[in-house]
Amino acid sequence: MTQLTDITMTTVEIAAMTSKRHDNVLRDADRAINEVLKSRTSDLSCQIADKDLGATEGTYDNRGKQYRMLTLNKQMVFTIITGYDTALRYTVVGRWIELEQAANPAFGSQAITDTLIDLQSRVDMMAPAYAEHTRKGTREGYTWREACRLAGVENSDKVLAMLKDKGLARTAKGLTELHPKYTERGHVKAVNRRSQAVQLTGNLFRVTHKGLTEWLQPNAEAIAKALKDHLKVRPVVDGDGFVVDIVGEGASGKSVQDITAQL
């Protein structure tokens, strides 16, 4: 019996095919691997080898520098792209079929069938969860922390504090609300002050499905960068050029002398 040749695809190749930044594809792959690890290591005595995860660490060259990448097997590639939109999945699956046909010409038709069945079964398994996820976002909305987690926005509390500092959110009597523009755009919806959700979160808003997919997810990297810059210790100078405040993470106890070099 003829042995089928194993096919793999790197995160660099996926990035090139989908026009995504490689660090984003690598982040998606790392996240998927972590979820698989969590599901497999509930028994602390269980040892998981890299090869069992369908992902192998490697590097690639870019202008003379070495950067990290992952080489993925079929199962892991499909696990990752299931979360992408139809057009991107179509591109990656098409390329995978080409690779399988080239590597195993005698099994070309069967490779196509198996590939399509495999991917469709994954989409079918995710459909109920995705439908519930969409329904919740459309009807009820997500809490701020939940929306940030789903969108890949880290440090949700610090991001909200940053929005307050920038005048895009405010807290009064212990309750926080976002700037009206987010409501006008359909990115958030107001929550009744007397609801249990407000008592638990302290927020007078919930993020909508539109807010998750059109605001937070596409801007996750920009938000992370803005937060990093915002947390830097820096002076606040008034119109006359005098330092009136020192802000940023770790600014407590800092004096003008400590930050003179930054002026």
C-alpha positions in Angstrom: 0.0 0.0 0.0 1.4 3.5 -0.9 2.2 5.7 2.0 0.6 9.1 2.0 3.1 12.0 2.2 2.4 14.2 5.2 1.6 17.8 4.3 2.3 20.8 6.5 1.9 24.6 6.2 3.7 27.3 8.0 2.2 30.4 9.7 4.3 32.5 7.2 2.5 30.8 4.3 -0.9 31.3 5.9 -0.1 35.0 6.5 0.9 35.4 2.9 -2.2 33.7 1.5 -4.6 35.6 3.8 -2.9 39.0 3.6 -2.8 38.9 7.4 0.2 40.1 9.4 2.4 37.2 10.4 2.4 38.1 14.1 -1.4 38.0 14.0 -1.5 34.5 12.5 1.2 33.4 15.0 -1.0 34.8 17.8 -4.0 32.8 16.5 -1.9 29.7 16.3 -0.5 30.1 19.8 -4.0 30.7 21.1 -5.3 27.6 19.5 -2.4 25.5 20.8 -3.0 26.9 24.3 -6.7 25.9 24.1 -5.7 22.4 23.0 -3.2 22.1 25.8 -5.8 23.2 28.4 -8.2 20.5 27.1 -5.5 17.8 27.3 -3.7 18.6 30.5 -6.6 18.5 33.0 -4.7 15.5 34.3 -1.5 17.1 35.5 0.4 13.9 35.0 -0.3 14.0 31.3 2.7 14.9 29.2 2.1 16.4 25.8 4.8 16.3 23.1 5.1 19.1 20.5 4.4 16.6 17.7 1.1 15.6 19.3 -0.1 19.1 19.0 0.4 19.3 15.3 2.7 22.4 15.6 6.5 22.6 15.4 8.6 25.6 16.4 10.9 27.0 13.7 12.3 30.2 12.3 12.4 32.0 9.0 14.7 34.6 7.5 13.6 38.1 6.7 16.3 40.6 5.6 19.1 38.7 7.4 17.2 38.4 10.7 15.6 35.2 12.1 12.0 35.3 13.3 9.8 32.8 15.0 7.2 30.8 13.0 5.3 27.5 13.4 4.9 24.6 11.1 1.4 23.2 11.3 -0.2 19.9 10.3 -3.6 19.7 8.7 -5.7 19.5 11.8 -4.1 22.5 13.4 -4.3 24.6 10.2 -8.0 23.9 9.9 -8.5 24.6 13.6 -7.0 28.1 13.1 -8.7 29.0 9.9 -12.2 27.9 11.1 -12.2 31.3 12.9 -11.5 33.2 9.6 -14.1 34.4 7.2 -15.2 32.4 4.2 -13.0 34.0 1.6 -9.8 33.4 3.7 -10.8 29.8 4.4 -11.5 29.2 0.7 -8.0 30.5 -0.1 -6.2 28.3 2.5 -8.2 25.2 1.7 -7.6 25.6 -2.0 -3.9 25.8 -1.4 -4.0 22.8 0.9 -5.8 20.7 -1.8 -3.1 21.7 -4.3 -0.4 20.5 -1.9 -2.1 17.2 -1.2 -2.6 16.6 -4.9 1.1 17.4 -5.7 2.4 15.2 -2.8 -0.1 12.3 -3.3 -1.3 12.4 -7.0 -2.7 8.8 -6.8 -5.0 9.9 -4.0 -6.0 13.3 -5.4 -9.8 12.9 -5.5 -9.9 11.3 -2.1 -7.7 14.0 -0.7 -10.1 16.7 -1.9 -13.1 14.8 -0.4 -11.4 14.2 2.9 -10.3 17.8 3.1 -13.8 19.2 2.5 -15.4 16.8 4.8 -12.9 17.5 7.6 -13.3 21.3 7.3 -17.1 21.1 7.0 -17.3 18.9 10.1 -15.4 21.5 12.0 -17.6 24.3 10.9 -20.7 22.3 11.8 -19.4 21.6 15.3 -18.8 25.3 15.8 -22.1 26.5 14.3 -24.3 26.1 17.5 -21.7 27.9 19.6 -21.2 30.6 17.0 -24.9 31.1 16.7 -25.3 31.5 20.4 -22.3 33.8 20.5 -23.9 36.0 17.8 -27.3 35.9 19.5 -25.9 37.1 22.8 -23.9 39.9 21.2 -27.0 41.1 19.2 -29.6 40.8 22.0 -27.8 41.1 25.3 -24.4 42.4 24.5 -21.1 41.4 26.2 -19.7 42.7 29.4 -16.6 44.9 28.8 -14.2 42.2 30.1 -15.9 39.5 28.0 -15.8 41.6 24.9 -12.1 42.4 25.3 -11.3 38.7 25.9 -13.2 37.7 22.7 -11.5 40.5 20.7 -8.0 39.6 22.0 -7.7 43.0 23.8 -5.6 42.4 26.9 -5.6 44.4 30.2 -9.3 45.4 29.8 -9.4 47.3 33.1 -6.4 49.4 32.1 -7.8 50.0 28.6 -11.1 51.3 30.2 -9.0 53.6 32.5 -7.2 54.9 29.4 -10.5 55.7 27.8 -11.4 57.7 30.8 -8.2 59.6 30.7 -8.8 60.4 27.1 -12.3 61.6 27.8 -13.9 58.7 26.0 -15.5 57.3 29.2 -16.4 58.6 32.6 -17.3 57.2 36.1 -19.9 58.9 38.3 -21.1 57.5 41.6 -19.2 54.3 40.9 -20.8 53.6 37.5 -18.9 53.9 34.2 -20.3 54.8 30.8 -18.7 55.3 27.4 -18.8 58.4 25.2 -22.2 58.7 23.4 -20.4 58.2 20.0 -20.0 54.5 20.8 -23.8 54.2 21.3 -24.5 56.2 18.1 -22.2 53.8 16.1 -24.0 50.8 17.6 -20.9 49.6 19.3 -22.4 49.6 22.8 -25.8 49.6 24.3 -27.0 51.2 27.6 -27.8 48.9 30.5 -30.5 49.7 33.1 -29.0 51.1 36.3 -31.0 48.7 38.4 -29.9 45.6 36.5 -27.9 42.9 38.2 -25.2 43.3 35.4 -24.5 46.9 36.5 -24.2 45.8 40.1 -21.7 43.1 39.2 -19.6 45.1 36.6 -20.1 48.7 37.6 -20.6 49.5 33.9 -23.6 51.2 32.4 -23.0 49.6 29.0 -22.5 46.4 27.2 -20.6 45.9 24.0 -22.7 44.7 21.0 -21.8 42.1 18.4 -21.1 45.0 16.0 -18.9 46.7 18.6 -16.9 43.4 19.0 -16.4 42.8 15.3 -16.2 46.3 13.9 -14.5 48.2 16.8 -12.5 46.0 19.2 -11.3 43.1 17.1 -10.0 45.1 14.1 -8.3 47.5 16.5 -6.8 45.1 19.1 -3.2 45.9 18.1 -3.8 49.6 17.9 -5.4 49.5 21.3 -2.5 47.6 22.8 0.0 50.1 21.3 -2.0 53.1 22.6 -2.2 51.5 26.1 1.6 50.9 26.1 2.2 54.5 25.2 -0.4 55.7 27.7 1.2 53.8 30.6 4.7 55.4 30.1 5.7 57.8 32.8 5.4 61.3 31.3 5.0 64.9 32.4 1.8 66.9 31.8 2.7 70.4 30.7 0.4 73.4 30.9 0.2 76.2 28.3 3.1 78.1 29.8 5.4 75.1 29.7 5.2 74.2 33.4 4.9 70.6 34.6 1.6 70.3 36.4 1.4 66.6 36.8 3.3 63.3 36.2 1.2 60.5 34.9 1.6 56.9 33.7 2.1 53.5 35.3 4.6 53.9 38.1 4.4 57.7 38.2 3.5 57.7 41.9 6.4 59.3 43.8 8.1 60.6 40.7 9.4 64.2 40.7 10.2 66.6 38.0 13.8 65.9 38.4 13.2 62.2 37.7 11.7 62.9 34.3 13.8 65.9 33.2 15.5 63.8 30.6 12.1 63.3 28.9 11.4 67.0 28.4 
